[in-house]
Structure formats: C-alpha cells, structure tokens
Amino acid sequence: MTRELLEGSAAIAAAAITAGCRFFAGYPMSPFTGLLESMSRELPAVGGVCVNAESEIEGANMVLGAAAAGTRSATGSCGQGIALMQETIAEAALNETPFVVFNMARNQQDYFQCTRGGGWGDYRTITLAPKDVTEAVEHTQLLFHLAELHRAPVILYGDPLIAQTRISVTVAPRDYGPLPARDWVLDGTGGGTGRSRQVWTWAMGKATDPGPGPDRHWRAVADKFDAIAGVEARFEQAYVDDAETVVVAFGTAALFVEYVVEELRAEGHRIGWFRPVSLWPFPGEALAAATTGARRVLVFELNAGQMLDDVRIHAADRSVVRFIGGVSIAESGLAYGDLMDAPVIRDRILAALTGGVPA
C-alpha cells in the first residue's frame, strides 16, 4: 500500500471501504459533510451504494435495513444529527444489528450522547475517540469488526480537526481475527427453510418457531453489554508511575495535552497523562491504577464537564479530581474555540499545580 495525502474525511472513507463497507447513507451537516461526499465518490467504484438521505432519521433507517440484510453499512452526522438517529440506534442495539455511526462532532459536547445513549432500553454503544487521522483510520476498521463481533451499532467520535486535517496516511487492510457465523442475516428467502430470520418484534418469533420473548431477549442483550464492558476498554497513558499530577483528556484534545505534558515533564514536573481511547466502555480500572498516589487528577475536555463524571467515579481518590476544561466553541459554531490551544492548556495545568483557579 502507498501513502497518500488525504483529508481526514477521505481517509476515513477509504478505511471504511477497505473494511468492507458497501452501503452508506447520511444527510449533510458540517463537519460530517466531507465524509458523505467522499463516500459518494468512492463507494460506487467498488460496487457499493451511497445515499444522500432526506434526513438523518431516514439515513439511519436505510442503514439499519441494509445492515440487517448483511451488508456492511454505516451512517453519520454530528451531534445534532446523531440526536435524531438515536431511536434507530437503540432499535439496532436491541435487535442486534451491526453498523457503524460516524459522529464527526463539532466539539466535545457529545460525550454523554455517545456514552449514555439517547434511545430507549438497556444498551450501550462502543465508542472510540481517535486523537488524529491516523488513529481514525485504524479505529474505523476496528469498529466494523467490533460491530459484527458483538452484533451492535458502534460509534466513531471524531471532530473538525480529524475531518478536515490533511495528512499523509496509509490505508491498509487489517485483520482483527475471525467473526461468528452470520446466521442472523435476513436474505429474503422463506418457505420454512429457516433462512428468513425473525429479527425483532419483541423477540416473539413465529408461531412455528417461537422466539425467546422480550424478557429473556432483553436479559441476554444486557448480559452481552456487560461482557463487552469487560473486554473492549482501551486506553493510553504515559509517565503515570511517578506522577503527582495526572491529566485526563480524550480525542484530539488529548493530543494537545500530551504535548503540554511533554513540555512540563522536561521542565521537571512529575506529571503524566491518561487518555480513554474507548469512551464506552470507559477504562475505569486502568484509570484507578494510573491515578493511585496522585495528588491531583486534572480533567481537560471541551465541554461543561461530561467525562468528568466518569473520572470522578473511577479515580483512585475522587477528592483530588479537578476540572480544567470548559465550553470552547468558535464563533461559527462549527469548530473549537480558544481553549483548544497548547499555551492555554499549559496555563491551566500550571494554575492547578499552584492551587490557582484556571482562568
């Protein structure tokens, strides 16, 4: 494979197609629009279909149908559009239909939306938050695998920096191991062969082939998400072994935090960083271990404090957790504001180290 100079949206589209995605539907909304445009250009060349839907609701339900028929499928938007898709995402989680949702978010205010879900029922969505385009390419392919492995909708949480940054990247096929038999796929055949599958309708099945019923089905789904939480948590960390201060951040903001921590470390500060790669499952045990003995746990995220809840739940000592982030949105409403800046992050960390209050 050769390296190409690609915008993030184009790189993610290439990764999705490499992972086998052959149906994509969505409604334009910046910064997601670039991904929709890339898929519309590239999918037909490999025999796939890309639909500019009339709404996010329509696009998500098209994808639900295509995925139920066994086609690797994906949709996307940014926070407002993903909100409209929540009913479909919830239905897919409960009828166990795998597809990928690309949330090319305008900022980091979609953390609750991705990790708590806005639909109904006992479900979660595996959510990976890449820190740059290279990792977004890796995560895209991994998410198609995880969606089918666990038969569930999954989310890639990107942002404007990932969608619109142009870098040199290689999109190569990745092997994540075998997948279970696709005996759940609707293929349109019937006549008693058993190949026409009852996917949902309260899991009641057919008169000739009763299903488990809603209670047993939902218990099984809940058990599945409990099992996922035990095996799919991902994280990165550095310098936490001797750190008096651990800074926690996710997504592209974590890349800025890593840079600042490297600076402060070089100046003699005993400081480290921790990045949840999977926002759900949240790597709580790893965070507890990373923050054991720390005098300060600083949370930098560009919202009013959403991941902050998970950090407080899992930190070794919640009394030392401090929030140094904040809402930071550009005047256009489509990009990050002034807080997404290494010198600003540095000032906030230094203020916390000396007991000051971040400006």
Disulfide bonds with the S-S distance in Angstrom:
none
